[in-house]
């Protein structure tokens, strides 16, 4: 199976049945940043490569109905360059990019007919990272600023924000267990040497053996 699908599949399996042995009990105030591993400098690029490949597979299962996140034609700016631009100008913590993946995957889980593709990934990214920054970081900017960085109008980013929140049932909280699962799977994929959609195969069966290398990458 394509490596990006394996990443998402393993994340789903882990989130449904995983347990954390000997994990300290978390405080009651549910701090989303509690006891999570920091995302390293390579995480943004690793995430971009995962999403680039995932979006390239949309022709296998195209979405019949266009959403507010769909553009008429694929944007000229590659997903990697777009995500790097967001990371540069949003000036947010890298952990926000882990949360953005969790949020996008929640849309797919809740709405199985929703397909990630080259027509919607850019708007999904700018919206999900913006929400992650507002939820996770102490400092964030106005929607007008984020819209300018993302290349959309302020009115549109406001609509996308509301639509995204509805799609994920307003669930922005991410547990430390979820955070570590999504982060580690993306980093393990990056450690396997896959750098784009032209490299179709990646087995994640040896996750434990690649863990140290993955953490060095991300």
Buried (B, 14 or more C-beta within 10 A) or exposed (E): EBBBEBBBEBBBEBBEEEEEEEEEEEEEEEEBBEBBBEBBEBBBBBBBBBBBBBBBBBEEEEBEEEBBBBBEEBBEEBBBEBBBBBBEBBEBBBBBBBBBBBBBBBBBBEEEEBBBBBBBBBBBBBBBBBBBBBBBBEEBBEBEBBBBBBBBEBEBBBBBBEBBBEBBEEEBEBBBBBBBBBBBBBBBBBBBEBBEBEBEEBEBEEBEEBBEBBBEBB
